């Protein structure tokens, strides 16, 4: 009996030492989210008995004798063996504690300071009338220049809106037989503007003097619905399916013709490097052209021919933070925004928006994409890239939002819709860096007669 007491005493000392180690570990990890039970509510003597002697007693019951029975009865009274649970959780477990707050976790692995949460106003700042705006999905009638002037074509007339003071003026009014205006696009200098017409011509205007500089003829046989600048090269896309590069510095302005679409070209965008051109058409095709592959004036060899869209491809936007990444949007029969690696032609992602995609704009300051939609939503949607989670839905237009244009600082967006209204939205974040100065492609224009 003494040996048993000595054994029990030694076991109790070992258990105390183990318990002390457990408590040290608990204190060291008290801020972690793993729950450690309260050992003050536990009976380790009973637990040890149940795991050792109690199990042995059940497996090999001892010989029945008065002494043994008396001992077992006394032991049961001491340990209260009518209990069934070894561990008891009598106290409410503590709430888990975050080692790293969520608002700080994203900034721990970045050198940049954490940005405050940005409020996105879902109502337009201003609403302006846009009477006679042509409700045509394939045209491009709105553009915002680097000098903070917004150009919009209403019927046969191009109007300018000074965003700095809110004043409006008329740039040009086209004759009835030549109109309506089918596209407008500011040159990189923000002073000169190209105007595409229904009669297949393109006019170049100086907005500061309201003077026409020249007319580009002979390239297209049908209306010019889309325009894109690449330094001194003005690229035009027509209803005849042709894409033409025009060098506006020289008299023989047609330098290259891209032939790849068999229906109207309704979307054109040059990459930031000026090396790749994306073109979308009513034939549901998206082409990527590389200027280095142009070995003659007629180019029929494209870098990529992408056929995943099932409707007209008008909305195009190059990602400003990564070269060779392009976003494209499909028309009413497609409704998808797709993302492409233009070097390999791989489709990186495709998102079904549920409605016609009319235009796309990347934020210059954040990894965000703005899309405008037609039937049936008639809204603007701000997406977080690359997760493509909706950040905001901007509603107000009552008809399809055909055209989008972004202010020079990248913060404000103008939208024009078939409801003949022009709306101004403060949707993008504050810029981090000043925009780079734009080249002046019209240095030799005045010499051309």
C-alpha positions as CSV (number, residue, x, y, z in Angstrom):
1,X,0.0,0.0,0.0
2,X,2.9,2.4,0.7
3,X,4.4,1.6,-2.6
4,X,1.1,2.5,-4.3
5,X,1.0,5.9,-2.4
6,X,4.6,6.6,-3.4
7,X,3.8,5.8,-7.0
8,X,0.7,8.0,-6.9
9,X,2.8,10.9,-5.4
10,X,5.4,10.6,-8.1
11,X,2.7,10.6,-10.8
12,X,1.1,13.6,-9.2
13,X,4.5,15.5,-9.3
14,X,4.9,14.6,-13.0
15,X,1.4,15.8,-13.7
16,X,2.1,19.1,-11.9
17,X,5.2,19.6,-14.0
18,X,3.2,18.8,-17.2
19,X,0.5,21.1,-16.1
20,X,3.0,23.9,-15.5
21,X,4.4,23.4,-19.0
22,X,0.9,23.5,-20.4
23,X,0.2,26.8,-18.7
24,X,3.5,28.3,-20.1
25,X,2.5,27.3,-23.6
26,X,-0.9,28.8,-23.0
27,X,0.5,32.1,-21.9
28,X,2.9,32.1,-24.9
29,X,0.0,31.5,-27.3
30,X,-2.8,33.3,-25.7
31,X,-3.2,35.6,-28.7
32,X,-3.5,32.8,-31.2
33,X,-6.9,31.5,-32.5
34,X,-6.4,27.9,-31.1
35,X,-8.6,27.3,-28.1
36,X,-6.9,25.8,-25.0
37,X,-9.3,24.5,-22.4
38,X,-9.4,25.7,-18.8
39,X,-7.5,23.1,-16.9
40,X,-8.8,24.3,-13.5
41,X,-12.0,22.6,-14.5
42,X,-10.3,19.2,-15.1
43,X,-9.5,16.3,-12.8
44,X,-6.2,14.9,-13.9
45,X,-6.1,12.2,-11.2
46,X,-9.3,10.8,-12.4
47,X,-8.2,11.1,-16.0
48,X,-5.0,9.2,-15.3
49,X,-6.9,6.5,-13.5
50,X,-9.3,6.0,-16.3
51,X,-6.5,5.8,-18.9
52,X,-4.4,3.3,-16.9
53,X,-5.7,1.4,-13.9
54,X,-9.4,1.8,-14.7
55,X,-8.9,0.2,-18.2
56,X,-6.8,-2.6,-16.8
57,X,-9.5,-3.3,-14.2
58,X,-12.1,-3.7,-16.9
59,X,-9.8,-5.8,-19.2
60,X,-8.6,-8.1,-16.3
61,X,-10.9,-7.9,-13.4
62,X,-9.0,-9.1,-10.2
63,X,-10.0,-12.1,-8.1
64,X,-13.0,-11.4,-6.0
65,X,-12.0,-11.0,-2.3
66,X,-13.4,-8.9,0.5
67,X,-10.2,-6.9,0.7
68,X,-10.1,-6.1,-3.0
69,X,-13.8,-5.3,-3.1
70,X,-13.4,-2.9,-0.1
71,X,-10.4,-1.2,-1.8
72,X,-12.3,-0.8,-5.1
73,X,-15.3,0.6,-3.3
74,X,-13.2,3.1,-1.4
75,X,-11.3,4.1,-4.6
76,X,-14.6,4.7,-6.4
77,X,-15.8,7.0,-3.7
78,X,-12.6,9.0,-3.8
79,X,-12.6,9.5,-7.6
80,X,-16.4,9.7,-8.0
81,X,-16.4,7.1,-10.8
82,X,-20.0,7.7,-11.8
83,X,-18.6,10.5,-14.0
84,X,-18.5,9.8,-17.7
85,X,-16.4,12.8,-19.1
86,X,-12.7,13.1,-18.5
87,X,-12.4,16.7,-19.7
88,X,-14.9,19.4,-18.8
89,X,-15.4,22.7,-20.6
90,X,-17.3,24.7,-18.0
91,X,-16.2,28.2,-19.1
92,X,-17.2,29.9,-22.4
93,X,-14.3,29.7,-24.9
94,X,-12.7,33.0,-25.6
95,X,-13.3,34.8,-28.8
96,X,-10.5,34.3,-31.4
97,X,-8.1,37.2,-31.6
98,X,-6.7,38.3,-35.0
99,X,-2.9,38.4,-35.0
100,X,-3.0,40.7,-38.0
101,X,-6.0,43.0,-38.4
102,X,-7.7,42.6,-41.8
103,X,-7.2,46.3,-42.7
104,X,-3.4,45.9,-42.1
105,X,-2.7,42.5,-43.6
106,X,-2.7,43.7,-47.2
107,X,-0.2,46.4,-46.5
108,X,2.3,44.3,-44.5
109,X,3.8,42.8,-47.6
110,X,3.9,46.0,-49.6
111,X,6.2,49.0,-49.5
112,X,3.4,51.4,-50.2
113,X,1.4,52.8,-47.3
114,X,-2.2,51.5,-46.9
115,X,-4.7,53.6,-48.8
116,X,-7.9,54.8,-47.0
117,X,-11.2,53.3,-48.0
118,X,-12.6,55.3,-51.0
119,X,-16.2,56.3,-51.2
120,X,-17.7,55.8,-54.7
121,X,-20.6,58.1,-55.4
122,X,-23.3,56.2,-57.3
123,X,-25.0,59.3,-58.6
124,X,-23.7,61.5,-61.4
125,X,-22.2,64.9,-60.5
126,X,-23.7,66.6,-63.5
127,X,-26.3,65.8,-66.2
128,X,-26.2,67.7,-69.5
129,X,-28.5,67.5,-72.5
130,X,-27.3,65.8,-75.6
131,X,-30.0,66.3,-78.3
132,X,-29.7,64.5,-81.6
133,X,-27.1,62.1,-80.3
134,X,-27.1,59.2,-82.8
135,X,-28.2,56.0,-81.1
136,X,-25.8,53.7,-83.0
137,X,-23.7,51.0,-81.2
138,X,-21.0,51.0,-83.9
139,X,-20.1,54.7,-83.7
140,X,-17.7,56.5,-81.3
141,X,-19.0,60.0,-80.7
142,X,-17.4,61.0,-77.4
143,X,-13.8,61.8,-76.4
144,X,-12.0,63.7,-73.6
145,X,-8.7,65.5,-74.6
146,X,-5.6,66.1,-72.6
147,X,-6.4,69.8,-72.4
148,X,-9.6,69.0,-70.4
149,X,-12.0,69.6,-73.3
150,X,-14.8,67.1,-73.9
151,X,-15.9,66.6,-77.5
152,X,-19.3,65.1,-78.4
153,X,-20.9,64.7,-81.8
154,X,-24.6,65.5,-81.9
155,X,-26.0,64.8,-85.4
156,X,-24.0,66.9,-87.8
157,X,-22.3,69.1,-85.2
158,X,-19.3,68.6,-83.0
159,X,-19.6,70.4,-79.6
160,X,-16.8,71.1,-77.1
161,X,-17.3,71.3,-73.3
162,X,-14.7,72.9,-71.2
163,X,-14.5,70.8,-68.0
164,X,-12.6,73.4,-66.1
165,X,-15.4,76.0,-66.2
166,X,-18.4,74.2,-67.7
167,X,-18.7,76.4,-70.8
168,X,-19.7,74.9,-74.1
169,X,-19.0,75.9,-77.7
170,X,-19.5,74.6,-81.3
171,X,-16.5,73.4,-83.2
172,X,-17.9,72.4,-86.6
173,X,-21.2,71.8,-88.3
174,X,-21.1,69.3,-91.2
175,X,-23.3,69.7,-94.3
176,X,-26.3,67.4,-94.5
177,X,-25.0,65.5,-97.5
178,X,-21.7,64.6,-95.7
179,X,-23.1,63.9,-92.2
180,X,-23.8,62.8,-89.7
181,X,-20.6,62.8,-87.7
182,X,-19.6,59.1,-87.1
183,X,-16.5,59.4,-84.8
184,X,-14.4,61.9,-82.9
185,X,-10.9,61.6,-81.4
186,X,-8.5,64.0,-79.8
187,X,-4.9,64.0,-80.8
188,X,-2.4,63.4,-78.0
189,X,-1.6,67.2,-77.8
190,X,-5.2,67.9,-76.8
191,X,-5.4,70.8,-79.3
192,X,-6.2,69.0,-82.6
193,X,-9.2,66.7,-83.2
194,X,-10.1,64.2,-85.9
195,X,-13.7,64.0,-87.1
196,X,-14.9,60.9,-89.0
197,X,-17.9,61.4,-91.4
198,X,-20.6,59.3,-92.9
199,X,-19.2,60.1,-96.4
200,X,-16.0,58.1,-95.7
201,X,-13.8,61.2,-95.1
202,X,-11.9,62.4,-92.0
203,X,-11.4,66.0,-91.2
204,X,-8.6,67.4,-88.9
205,X,-9.4,70.5,-86.9
206,X,-7.6,73.0,-84.7
207,X,-9.8,73.5,-81.6
208,X,-8.0,76.7,-80.5
209,X,-8.7,78.6,-83.7
210,X,-11.8,76.5,-85.0
211,X,-9.9,76.1,-88.3
212,X,-9.9,73.0,-90.5
213,X,-6.4,71.8,-91.2
214,X,-7.0,69.2,-93.9
215,X,-9.3,66.4,-95.1
216,X,-8.2,62.8,-95.4
217,X,-9.8,61.2,-98.5
218,X,-9.4,58.1,-100.7
219,X,-8.9,55.5,-98.0
220,X,-12.4,54.3,-97.2
221,X,-15.4,53.7,-99.3
222,X,-18.0,53.9,-96.5
223,X,-18.4,55.7,-93.1
224,X,-15.6,56.0,-90.6
225,X,-16.9,54.8,-87.3
226,X,-13.8,54.6,-85.2
227,X,-10.5,56.5,-84.8
228,X,-7.3,55.9,-82.8
229,X,-4.1,58.0,-82.5
230,X,-0.5,56.7,-82.3
231,X,1.8,59.7,-82.1
232,X,1.5,61.3,-85.6
233,X,-0.3,58.3,-87.0
234,X,-4.1,58.5,-87.2
235,X,-5.7,55.0,-87.6
236,X,-9.2,54.9,-89.0
237,X,-11.7,52.0,-89.2
238,X,-14.5,51.9,-91.7
239,X,-17.8,50.2,-92.5
240,X,-15.9,48.7,-95.5
241,X,-13.9,46.5,-93.0
242,X,-10.6,48.3,-93.7
243,X,-8.2,49.8,-91.1
244,X,-5.9,52.5,-92.4
245,X,-2.9,54.2,-90.9
246,X,-2.6,57.8,-91.9
247,X,0.6,59.8,-91.4
248,X,-0.9,63.3,-91.0
249,X,2.5,65.0,-91.6
250,X,2.7,64.1,-95.3
251,X,0.6,64.7,-98.3
252,X,0.3,61.0,-99.3
253,X,-1.1,60.2,-95.9
254,X,-2.0,56.5,-96.3
255,X,1.0,54.5,-95.2
256,X,-0.5,51.1,-94.3
257,X,-3.9,49.3,-94.8
258,X,-4.9,46.4,-92.6
259,X,-7.3,43.9,-94.1
260,X,-8.7,41.3,-91.8
261,X,-12.3,42.1,-91.0
262,X,-15.2,41.3,-93.4
263,X,-17.7,43.7,-91.8
264,X,-17.6,47.1,-90.1
265,X,-14.7,47.9,-87.8
266,X,-16.2,49.5,-84.7
267,X,-13.4,49.4,-82.2
268,X,-9.7,50.5,-82.4
269,X,-7.1,50.9,-79.6
270,X,-3.3,51.3,-79.7
271,X,-1.3,49.8,-76.9
272,X,0.7,52.2,-74.7
273,X,3.9,51.2,-76.4
274,X,2.4,52.1,-79.8
275,X,3.5,48.7,-81.1
276,X,0.2,46.7,-81.0
277,X,-3.2,47.7,-82.4
278,X,-6.4,46.0,-81.3
279,X,-9.3,46.0,-83.7
280,X,-12.9,44.8,-83.2
281,X,-15.6,44.3,-85.7
282,X,-19.2,43.5,-86.4
283,X,-17.9,40.1,-87.7
284,X,-17.4,39.1,-84.0
285,X,-13.6,39.1,-84.5
286,X,-10.9,40.6,-82.5
287,X,-7.5,41.2,-84.2
288,X,-4.1,42.1,-82.8
289,X,-1.8,43.8,-85.3
290,X,1.9,44.3,-84.8
291,X,3.5,47.3,-86.6
292,X,6.8,45.4,-86.9
293,X,5.0,42.8,-89.1
294,X,3.9,45.3,-91.6
295,X,6.3,44.7,-94.5
296,X,4.2,46.5,-97.2
297,X,1.4,49.0,-97.5
298,X,-1.2,46.3,-97.5
299,X,-1.1,44.2,-94.4
300,X,-3.0,40.9,-94.2
301,X,-0.9,39.2,-91.6
302,X,-2.1,39.7,-88.0
303,X,-0.4,38.8,-84.7
304,X,-3.6,37.2,-83.3
305,X,-7.0,36.4,-84.6
306,X,-9.3,35.9,-81.6
307,X,-12.7,34.4,-82.3
308,X,-14.2,33.7,-78.8
309,X,-16.8,36.5,-78.9
310,X,-20.2,35.7,-80.3
311,X,-21.3,39.2,-81.1
312,X,-19.8,42.5,-82.3
313,X,-16.6,43.6,-80.5
314,X,-16.6,47.4,-79.9
315,X,-15.3,47.9,-76.4
316,X,-11.5,47.6,-76.1
317,X,-9.1,48.8,-73.4
318,X,-5.4,48.1,-72.8
319,X,-4.4,47.4,-69.2
320,X,-2.2,50.3,-68.0
321,X,-0.2,48.3,-65.4
322,X,0.8,45.4,-67.6
323,X,1.8,45.3,-71.3
324,X,0.2,42.8,-73.6
325,X,-3.0,42.6,-71.5
326,X,-6.2,43.6,-73.3
327,X,-9.9,43.7,-72.2
328,X,-12.6,43.4,-74.8
329,X,-16.4,43.5,-74.6
330,X,-19.0,41.8,-76.7
331,X,-22.4,43.0,-78.0
332,X,-25.9,41.9,-77.1
333,X,-25.5,38.3,-78.2
334,X,-22.3,37.9,-76.2
335,X,-22.5,40.1,-73.1
336,X,-19.0,39.1,-71.9
337,X,-15.9,40.9,-70.9
338,X,-12.8,38.9,-71.8
339,X,-9.1,39.4,-70.9
340,X,-6.4,38.4,-73.3
341,X,-2.6,37.9,-73.4
342,X,-2.0,39.4,-76.8
343,X,1.4,37.8,-77.2
344,X,0.1,34.3,-76.9
345,X,-3.6,34.8,-77.7
346,X,-4.7,33.1,-74.5
347,X,-8.0,34.1,-73.0
348,X,-7.2,34.7,-69.3
349,X,-10.7,35.2,-68.0
350,X,-14.3,35.7,-69.3
351,X,-17.1,37.4,-67.3
352,X,-20.7,37.3,-68.3
353,X,-22.1,40.7,-67.5
354,X,-25.7,39.9,-68.4
355,X,-26.1,42.8,-70.9
356,X,-24.5,44.3,-74.0
357,X,-21.0,45.7,-73.3
358,X,-20.7,49.1,-75.0
359,X,-17.5,50.6,-73.7
360,X,-14.6,49.8,-71.3
361,X,-12.2,52.1,-69.4
362,X,-9.3,51.2,-67.1
363,X,-8.5,53.4,-64.1
364,X,-5.2,55.1,-64.5
365,X,-4.6,55.0,-60.7
366,X,-6.2,51.8,-59.4
367,X,-6.6,48.2,-60.7
368,X,-10.2,48.8,-61.6
369,X,-12.3,48.5,-64.8
370,X,-15.4,50.5,-65.7
371,X,-17.8,49.1,-68.2
372,X,-21.0,50.6,-69.7
373,X,-23.9,48.5,-70.8
374,X,-26.9,48.5,-73.0
375,X,-29.9,46.2,-73.0
376,X,-31.2,45.4,-70.5
377,X,-29.3,47.1,-67.6
378,X,-28.4,50.5,-69.1
379,X,-25.8,51.1,-66.4
380,X,-22.1,51.6,-65.6
381,X,-20.4,48.9,-63.5
382,X,-17.1,49.3,-61.6
383,X,-15.1,46.1,-61.3
384,X,-12.1,45.2,-59.1
385,X,-9.4,43.6,-61.1
386,X,-8.4,40.7,-61.3
387,X,-11.1,39.3,-59.0
388,X,-13.9,41.0,-61.1
389,X,-16.0,41.7,-58.1
390,X,-18.5,44.5,-58.6
391,X,-17.5,47.6,-56.6
392,X,-20.4,49.8,-57.7
393,X,-23.3,50.0,-60.1
394,X,-23.9,53.5,-61.4
395,X,-27.5,54.0,-62.6
396,X,-29.2,57.0,-64.1
397,X,-29.4,56.5,-67.8
398,X,-32.6,55.2,-69.2
399,X,-31.2,53.9,-72.5
400,X,-28.0,52.0,-73.4
401,X,-24.8,53.8,-72.4
402,X,-23.0,53.8,-75.7
403,X,-19.9,56.0,-75.1
404,X,-17.4,56.6,-72.3
405,X,-14.6,59.1,-72.0
406,X,-12.0,59.6,-69.2
407,X,-10.7,63.0,-67.9
408,X,-6.9,63.7,-68.2
409,X,-6.3,63.2,-64.5
410,X,-8.1,59.8,-64.6
411,X,-10.6,60.6,-61.9
412,X,-13.8,61.6,-63.8
413,X,-15.7,59.8,-66.5
414,X,-18.3,61.1,-69.0
415,X,-21.0,58.8,-70.3
416,X,-23.4,59.5,-73.2
417,X,-26.4,57.3,-73.9
418,X,-29.3,56.9,-76.3
419,X,-31.5,58.8,-73.9
420,X,-29.8,62.0,-75.2
421,X,-28.0,62.9,-71.9
422,X,-24.4,63.3,-71.0
423,X,-23.5,62.4,-67.4
424,X,-20.4,63.2,-65.4
425,X,-19.3,60.7,-62.8
426,X,-16.6,60.9,-60.1
427,X,-15.8,57.2,-60.1
428,X,-12.1,56.6,-60.1
429,X,-9.5,57.3,-57.4
430,X,-7.1,60.2,-57.0
431,X,-4.0,60.0,-59.2
432,X,-0.7,59.2,-57.6
433,X,1.6,60.6,-60.3
434,X,1.3,63.5,-62.8
435,X,0.5,62.4,-66.4
436,X,3.4,62.4,-68.8
437,X,3.5,65.2,-71.4
438,X,2.0,64.3,-74.8
439,X,3.9,64.6,-78.1
440,X,2.9,67.1,-80.6
441,X,2.1,65.3,-83.9
442,X,0.9,68.4,-85.8
443,X,4.3,70.2,-86.1
444,X,4.3,70.0,-89.9
445,X,0.5,70.1,-90.6
446,X,0.5,73.8,-91.5
447,X,2.9,73.2,-94.3
448,X,0.4,70.8,-96.1
449,X,-2.0,72.5,-98.5
